Amino acid sequence: MTDMLAPKKEYTVSEISFAIKQVVESSFALVRVKGEIFGAKRADSGHWYLSLKDENSVLSAVCWRGIAANLAVKIADGLEVVATGKITTFNGRSSYQLVIESLEPAGEGALLKLLEERKKQFAAEGLFAAEHKQKLPYLPRVIGVVTSPTGAVIRDIIHRIRDRFPCHIVVWPTPVQGEGAAEKIAAAIDGFNRLPKEAAFRPDVLIVARGGGSLEDLWPFNEEIVVRAVYNSEIPLISAVGHETDTMLIDYAADVRAPTPTGAAEFAVPVKSDIYNGLLTTAVRMNNSINRYFNELKQYIKVLSYNIPPLQQIILDNQQKLDERVERLKLAFENLLDSKENALKLTNLKPFYITTILKAKQEKLENLALRLEGVSVNSVLQRGFAWISDSKFQTVYDTSKAKNAQNLHIRFADGIVRVRVTERENAVQGDLFDNL
């Protein structure tokens, strides 16, 4: 019995490992495994090493660098996912592992958890800050739309804009769901911003839109690459993703969030008829204001005119005053001529009159000359007085000034004596000068 159970061939370790590897890889060439990620670690090579677990078991997994860079869901601990790949063995440890080829969230709960985590992360970075929001232009020349080129969304936007205020619309067609959609949406936003600012087809405002759908369908609008593209957009951007109750991360980063694509078109342009009616109302109000202003001025001038006499009356009053002054001037001139004529007649009748006046004037002049001579300097000096002055011939009036002067001049009627004042009791020495 023992001989029957004994192995008939001996295997090397490598042979048995290879045999097991063939069995495992052929049996599990493509599997989908649901579990929670934990212990995720990115190696320097760019490969990811992680584990998937449920309530009872743990499965090792690896995701190579090229695959990890294009995953729809980023690897993170605590995220419940469905991993697609193949089971293979690792001979060096006699273990098996899942080689991940794609990764997707496992149900809406996992997506909501991931959404909340990203929301907190982006908010902390300031990607949703209100001070970063831009104002929409009132009358854009060109509107850029990032959406699928087919479907009701683009038709609704175009129709609504044409109804309200027709303008140029440039569509950048992109997929709005599925793998690679986020990258293409972000590229479209960046592409519009890279257009030359002087280009006629560069949009003044952007609309990123898609219709309603499940959270999985709308997930590209929660991806980091899209949120950052919206934040970095220099062109004001309106997000219009899903229905009114759907809120994606793009909505927080956008300058304006519209509840629907149609609502985005309404935010982008005003109603032309409203502008026309507004201008018409303004014009009517302006005309009424102008008329009222001039009527008030007219009434004010009318009130002022009550206190102003008629122009004809002003002219007549001043004409009367002028006539009176002319008459008075003529009378005064006639009186002056009569006075001069009488004086002339009187002179002709009495020739000795002038002689008498001249004699009286001459006598008055002689009297004044005598009075002047009586008070002259020479007259005073001849009466025994002297005139004392300093070296500059300035009159000295008292002894204090005489003591302080070095030289004095004493003028008599017949000449001047110059004296020098010495310090010894103010002694005086002098010389006699000729008469001046």
C-alpha positions in Angstrom: 0.0 0.0 0.0 2.9 2.3 0.8 4.5 1.6 -2.5 1.3 2.7 -4.4 1.2 6.1 -2.8 4.8 6.9 -3.2 5.6 9.5 -6.0 6.9 7.9 -9.1 9.0 11.0 -10.1 11.0 13.5 -8.2 10.6 17.3 -9.0 13.0 20.0 -8.3 11.8 23.1 -6.4 11.9 25.1 -9.6 10.0 22.5 -11.6 7.2 22.3 -9.1 7.1 26.1 -8.8 6.8 26.4 -12.6 4.1 23.7 -12.7 2.1 25.5 -10.1 2.6 28.8 -12.0 1.3 27.4 -15.2 -1.8 26.0 -13.5 -2.6 29.2 -11.6 -2.0 31.6 -14.6 -4.0 29.4 -17.0 -6.9 29.1 -14.5 -6.9 32.8 -13.5 -5.8 34.5 -16.7 -8.4 37.3 -16.2 -10.2 37.9 -13.0 -12.1 40.7 -11.3 -11.4 40.9 -7.6 -13.4 43.2 -5.1 -11.6 44.4 -2.0 -10.3 47.2 0.1 -6.8 48.6 -0.6 -4.4 48.7 2.2 -0.6 48.8 2.6 -0.2 50.6 -0.8 3.3 51.7 -1.5 4.9 53.2 -4.6 8.5 51.9 -5.2 11.2 54.2 -6.7 10.7 52.3 -10.0 7.2 53.6 -10.2 5.5 50.2 -9.6 2.8 50.0 -6.9 2.7 47.1 -4.3 -0.4 46.7 -2.3 -2.9 44.3 -0.9 -6.7 43.7 -1.3 -8.6 42.5 1.7 -12.1 41.6 2.8 -13.4 40.3 6.1 -11.5 37.0 6.0 -8.6 37.1 3.5 -5.8 39.1 2.0 -4.6 39.1 -1.5 -1.2 40.6 -2.5 -1.2 42.7 -5.7 1.1 44.6 -7.9 0.5 47.3 -10.5 3.3 48.1 -13.0 4.3 51.7 -13.6 2.9 52.0 -17.1 -0.5 50.7 -16.0 -0.6 52.8 -12.7 -0.1 56.0 -14.7 -3.3 55.5 -16.7 -5.7 54.1 -14.0 -9.1 55.7 -13.8 -8.9 55.6 -10.0 -5.7 56.5 -8.1 -4.4 53.9 -5.7 -5.1 54.9 -2.1 -5.5 53.0 1.2 -9.0 52.5 2.4 -10.6 52.7 -1.1 -12.9 49.8 -2.0 -12.2 48.8 -5.6 -12.7 46.2 -8.2 -9.4 45.2 -9.6 -9.1 43.5 -13.0 -6.0 41.4 -13.9 -4.5 38.0 -13.7 -3.2 35.8 -10.8 0.4 34.9 -11.0 2.9 33.3 -8.6 6.1 34.7 -7.2 8.6 31.9 -7.1 11.0 33.7 -4.8 8.6 33.5 -1.9 6.3 30.7 -2.9 3.4 33.1 -3.0 0.8 34.3 -5.5 -0.4 37.8 -6.3 -2.8 39.7 -8.5 -1.2 41.7 -11.4 -3.6 44.7 -11.8 -4.4 45.8 -15.3 -7.3 48.2 -14.4 -8.9 49.6 -11.3 -12.4 51.0 -10.6 -14.3 52.0 -7.5 -16.5 49.3 -6.0 -19.9 51.0 -5.8 -21.1 54.5 -5.2 -20.1 54.5 -1.5 -16.4 54.2 -2.4 -16.7 56.9 -5.0 -18.4 59.2 -2.5 -15.7 58.6 0.1 -13.0 59.3 -2.5 -14.9 62.4 -3.6 -15.0 63.8 -0.1 -11.3 63.2 0.4 -10.4 65.0 -2.8 -12.7 67.8 -1.9 -10.9 68.4 1.4 -7.5 68.1 -0.3 -8.4 70.6 -3.1 -10.1 73.0 -0.6 -7.0 73.0 1.6 -4.9 73.9 -1.4 -7.1 76.9 -2.2 -8.4 75.6 -5.5 -12.0 76.5 -4.5 -11.1 79.9 -3.0 -13.8 82.6 -3.6 -11.1 85.3 -4.2 -9.9 83.4 -7.2 -13.2 83.5 -9.0 -13.4 85.7 -12.1 -16.4 87.7 -13.2 -18.1 86.7 -16.4 -18.1 89.2 -19.3 -21.4 90.9 -19.9 -21.4 90.6 -23.7 -19.0 87.9 -24.8 -17.9 87.9 -28.5 -17.0 84.2 -28.5 -18.2 81.4 -26.3 -16.1 78.2 -26.0 -17.8 74.9 -25.2 -16.1 71.8 -24.0 -18.5 68.8 -24.4 -19.4 65.9 -26.6 -20.0 67.1 -30.2 -23.1 64.8 -30.3 -26.1 64.7 -28.1 -28.7 67.0 -26.7 -26.2 69.1 -24.5 -24.5 71.0 -27.3 -27.8 71.5 -29.2 -29.4 72.9 -26.1 -26.6 75.3 -25.5 -26.5 76.6 -29.1 -30.2 76.9 -29.2 -30.4 78.8 -25.9 -27.6 81.3 -26.8 -29.2 82.0 -30.2 -32.5 82.7 -28.5 -31.0 85.1 -26.0 -28.1 86.9 -27.7 -26.6 85.3 -30.8 -22.8 85.2 -30.8 -20.0 83.0 -32.1 -19.7 79.5 -30.5 -16.6 77.4 -30.7 -16.9 73.8 -29.7 -13.9 71.7 -28.6 -15.3 68.1 -28.9 -14.3 65.7 -26.1 -15.6 62.5 -24.6 -17.4 63.2 -21.3 -17.2 59.8 -19.7 -15.1 56.7 -19.6 -11.4 56.1 -19.6 -9.2 59.0 -20.8 -12.1 61.5 -20.7 -10.6 63.6 -17.9 -7.3 64.1 -19.7 -9.1 65.2 -22.9 -11.4 67.6 -21.0 -8.4 69.2 -19.2 -6.5 69.4 -22.6 -9.5 71.2 -24.1 -9.6 73.8 -21.3 -5.8 74.3 -21.6 -6.1 74.4 -25.4 -8.6 77.3 -25.3 -6.4 79.2 -22.9 -3.3 78.8 -25.1 -5.0 80.5 -28.1 -3.5 83.9 -28.8 -5.3 86.7 -26.9 -5.6 88.7 -30.0 -7.1 85.8 -32.0 -10.7 86.5 -33.2 -11.8 83.0 -32.2 -10.4 83.0 -28.7 -13.4 82.6 -26.3 -14.3 85.3 -23.8 -16.0 82.6 -21.6 -15.9 78.8 -21.4 -18.7 76.3 -20.7 -17.8 72.8 -19.7 -20.9 70.7 -19.9 -22.5 67.3 -20.1 -25.9 65.8 -19.3 -27.0 63.8 -16.3 -25.7 60.3 -15.4 -24.5 58.1 -12.6 -21.7 59.1 -10.3 -19.4 56.7 -12.3 -20.4 58.4 -15.6 -19.7 61.9 -14.2 -16.5 60.9 -12.5 -14.1 62.5 -15.0 -15.2 65.9 -13.7 -13.9 64.9 -10.2 -10.5 64.1 -11.4 -7.5 66.2 -10.3 -6.3 67.0 -13.8 -9.7 68.6 -14.6 -10.0 70.5 -11.4 -6.5 72.0 -11.8 -7.1 72.9 -15.4 -10.3 74.8 -14.4 -8.4 76.6 -11.6 -5.6 77.6 -13.9 -7.9 78.9 -16.7 -7.4 82.6 -17.5 -10.7 82.5 -19.3 -13.8 82.7 -17.0 -15.4 79.3 -16.9 -18.9 78.0 -16.2 -19.4 74.4 -15.2 -22.7 72.7 -16.2 -22.3 69.0 -15.4 -25.2 66.7 -14.7 -28.5 67.7 -13.2 -29.2 70.4 -10.7 -28.7 68.0 -7.8 -25.4 66.7 -9.1 -22.3 68.4 -7.6 -18.9 67.6 -9.0 -15.5 68.9 -7.9 -15.3 71.0 -11.1 -18.3 73.0 -9.8 -16.3 74.2 -6.8 -13.3 75.2 -8.9 -15.3 76.9 -11.7 -16.0 80.6 -11.6 -19.7 80.0 -11.9 -21.7 76.8 -11.5 -24.8 76.4 -13.6 -27.5 73.8 -12.6 -27.9 72.6 -16.2 -26.2 73.1 -19.6 -29.2 75.3 -20.6 -28.6 77.3 -17.4 -24.9 77.8 -18.4 -26.1 79.4 -21.7 -28.3 81.8 -19.7 -25.4 82.7 -17.5 -23.1 83.3 -20.5 -25.3 85.8 -22.4 -28.1 88.3 -21.5 -31.4 88.5 -23.2 -31.1 90.8 -26.2 -34.7 92.0 -25.9 -34.1 92.9 -22.3 -31.1 95.0 -23.3 -33.1 96.7 -26.0 -36.0 97.4 -23.6 -33.5 98.6 -20.9 -31.9 101.0 -23.4 -35.2 102.2 -24.5 -36.3 102.8 -21.0 -33.1 104.6 -20.2 -33.5 106.8 -23.3 -37.0 107.8 -22.3 -35.9 108.6 -18.8 -33.0 110.6 -20.1 -35.3 112.6 -22.5 -37.7 113.2 -19.6 -34.9 114.4 -17.4 -33.6 116.8 -20.0 -37.0 118.3 -20.6 -37.7 118.6 -16.9 -34.3 120.3 -16.4 -34.9 122.9 -19.1 -38.4 123.5 -17.9 -37.1 124.2 -14.4 -34.5 126.6 -15.9 -37.1 128.3 -17.9 -39.3 128.7 -14.8 -36.3 130.0 -12.8 -35.5 132.6 -15.5 -39.1 133.6 -15.6 -39.1 134.2 -11.8 -35.9 136.2 -12.1 -37.4 138.3 -14.9 -40.2 139.6 -12.6 -37.6 141.8 -10.8 -36.0 143.1 -14.0 -37.7 146.2 -15.6 -38.4 146.1 -19.3 -35.4 146.9 -21.5 -37.2 149.8 -23.2 -37.9 151.4 -19.8 -34.2 151.0 -18.8 -33.1 152.7 -22.0 -35.6 155.6 -21.6 -34.6 156.2 -18.0 -30.9 156.3 -18.9 -31.6 158.6 -21.9 -33.4 161.0 -19.5 -30.4 161.0 -17.1 -28.1 161.6 -20.1 -30.2 164.6 -21.3 -30.2 166.1 -17.8 -26.3 165.8 -17.6 -25.9 167.4 -21.0 -28.0 170.4 -20.0 -26.1 170.8 -16.8 -22.8 170.6 -18.7 -23.9 173.2 -21.2 -25.0 175.5 -18.4 -21.8 175.1 -16.5 -19.8 175.8 -19.7 -21.8 178.9 -20.5 -21.2 180.2 -16.9 -17.5 179.6 -17.2 -17.3 181.5 -20.4 -19.3 184.4 -18.9 -17.0 184.5 -15.9 -13.9 184.6 -18.1 -15.4 187.2 -20.4 -16.3 189.5 -17.4 -12.8 189.2 -16.0 -11.4 190.1 -19.4 -13.6 193.1 -19.7 -12.7 194.3 -16.2 -9.0 194.1 -17.1 -9.5 196.2 -20.2 -11.4 198.9 -18.4 -8.8 199.3 -15.5 -5.1 198.9 -16.8 -3.7 199.9 -13.4 -5.4 196.8 -11.9 -2.5 194.5 -12.9 0.1 197.1 -11.7 -1.5 197.2 -8.3 -1.5 193.3 -8.0 2.2 193.1 -9.0 3.2 195.8 -6.5 1.4 194.0 -3.7 3.1 190.7 -4.6 6.5 192.4 -4.6 6.0 193.9 -1.2 5.0 190.5 0.2 8.1 188.9 -1.3 10.4 191.6 0.2 8.9 191.0 3.6 9.5 187.3 3.4 13.1 187.8 2.4 13.7 190.0 5.4 12.2 187.4 7.7 14.3 184.7 6.1 17.5 186.7 6.5 16.7 187.3 10.2 16.7 183.6 10.9 19.7 182.6 8.7 22.9 181.0 10.2 25.1 184.0 9.4 22.7 186.4 11.0 22.7 184.3 14.2 26.5 184.0 14.3 26.9 187.7 13.9 24.9 188.2 17.1 27.7 186.4 19.0 26.6 182.7 18.8 28.8 179.8 17.7 27.9 176.5 15.8 29.7 173.4 17.2 29.9 170.2 15.0 31.9 167.0 15.0 34.5 165.9 12.4 31.7 165.1 10.0 30.1 168.5 10.5 27.1 167.0 12.4 25.7 169.4 14.9 26.7 168.7 18.6 23.9 169.6 20.9 25.2 168.6 24.4 28.4 168.0 26.4 28.2 164.2 26.4 28.5 164.1 22.6 31.2 166.7 22.7 33.3 164.6 25.1 32.9 161.5 23.0 34.0 163.3 19.8 37.8 163.3 18.9 37.6 166.5 16.8 35.2 169.4 17.0 34.6 172.3 14.7 33.5 175.6 16.2 32.1 178.0 13.6 32.0 181.8 14.2 30.8 184.6 12.0 34.3 185.2 10.7 35.7 181.5 10.5 36.0 178.0 11.9 38.2 176.7 14.7 39.1 173.0 14.7 39.8 171.6 18.2 41.0 168.1 19.3 39.5 166.7 22.5 42.1 165.0 24.8 41.5 162.4 27.5 42.9 164.7 30.3 39.8 166.2 31.6 38.7 166.6 28.1 41.3 169.3 27.4 40.9 171.1 24.1 43.5 172.2 21.6 42.6 174.0 18.5 43.7 175.7 15.3 42.1 178.6 13.5 40.9 178.1 10.0 40.0 180.7 7.4 36.5 181.8 7.0 34.4 179.4 5.0 
